[in-house]
Amino acid sequence: MKRTQLQLDDPLHEALRRRAYEEGCSMSELARRLLGKALGTASEAQPRGVADFAFVAAGESQQRGLTPVSERHDEALAEPE
């Protein structure tokens, strides 16, 4: 993926920002999709949504008295002596 910069007038920027918000994606993602369609290079891949990541937080950790393990991760990962 290449990085680029675009100059947008205020109404176009606001329309892009609003639509990206409504679709739940970044302005960059929306611009890529719209440009891909306009230029005939759009991929067949569907944009991902929250439902595609239902596995996130599906597990449960054993914190063994290290609550919150998110702050005490070094202790949780330490080799037992």
C-alpha positions as CSV (number, residue, x, y, z in Angstrom):
1,M,0.0,0.0,0.0
2,K,1.3,3.4,-0.9
3,R,0.8,6.5,1.2
4,T,-0.5,9.7,-0.6
5,Q,-2.0,13.0,0.3
6,L,-5.1,14.6,-1.2
7,Q,-6.3,18.2,-1.1
8,L,-10.1,18.3,-0.6
9,D,-12.4,21.3,-0.4
10,D,-14.4,21.7,2.7
11,P,-17.7,20.3,1.4
12,L,-16.0,17.2,0.0
13,H,-14.0,16.6,3.2
14,E,-17.2,16.9,5.3
15,A,-19.1,14.6,3.0
16,L,-16.3,12.0,3.2
17,R,-16.0,12.4,6.9
18,R,-19.8,12.0,7.5
19,R,-20.1,9.0,5.2
20,A,-17.1,7.2,6.7
21,Y,-18.7,7.8,10.2
22,E,-22.1,6.4,8.9
23,E,-20.4,3.3,7.4
24,G,-18.2,2.8,10.5
25,C,-14.9,3.0,8.7
26,S,-12.0,5.4,8.3
27,M,-12.0,8.2,5.8
28,S,-9.0,6.5,4.1
29,E,-10.8,3.2,3.8
30,L,-13.8,4.9,2.3
31,A,-11.7,6.9,-0.1
32,R,-9.9,3.7,-1.3
33,R,-13.2,2.0,-1.9
34,L,-14.8,4.9,-3.8
35,L,-11.7,5.5,-5.9
36,G,-11.4,1.7,-6.6
37,K,-15.0,1.7,-7.9
38,A,-14.6,4.9,-9.9
39,L,-11.4,3.7,-11.5
40,G,-12.6,0.1,-12.1
41,T,-10.0,-1.4,-9.8
42,A,-12.2,-2.3,-6.8
43,S,-11.5,-5.6,-5.2
44,E,-14.2,-8.1,-4.6
45,A,-13.4,-8.2,-0.9
46,Q,-16.2,-6.9,1.3
47,P,-15.4,-4.4,4.0
48,R,-15.1,-5.9,7.5
49,G,-17.4,-5.0,10.3
50,V,-17.5,-5.6,14.0
51,A,-19.3,-8.9,13.4
52,D,-16.3,-10.2,11.6
53,F,-14.3,-10.0,14.8
54,A,-16.7,-11.8,17.2
55,F,-13.8,-13.9,18.4
56,V,-12.2,-10.9,20.1
57,A,-12.5,-11.2,23.9
58,A,-14.1,-14.6,23.5
59,G,-11.5,-16.3,25.8
60,E,-10.9,-16.1,29.5
61,S,-7.5,-15.8,31.2
62,Q,-6.4,-17.3,34.5
63,Q,-5.1,-14.2,36.3
64,R,-3.8,-16.2,39.3
65,G,-4.1,-13.3,41.7
66,L,-2.4,-10.9,39.3
67,T,-5.4,-8.7,38.7
68,P,-5.3,-6.7,36.6
69,V,-3.1,-8.8,34.5
70,S,-3.1,-6.1,31.8
71,E,-0.9,-4.0,34.1
72,R,1.0,-6.9,35.6
73,H,1.7,-8.8,32.4
74,D,5.5,-9.2,33.1
75,E,4.7,-11.1,36.3
76,A,2.1,-13.2,34.6
77,L,4.6,-14.2,31.8
78,A,7.5,-14.8,34.1
79,E,8.9,-18.3,34.2
80,P,7.9,-20.2,37.4
81,E,10.9,-20.7,39.7
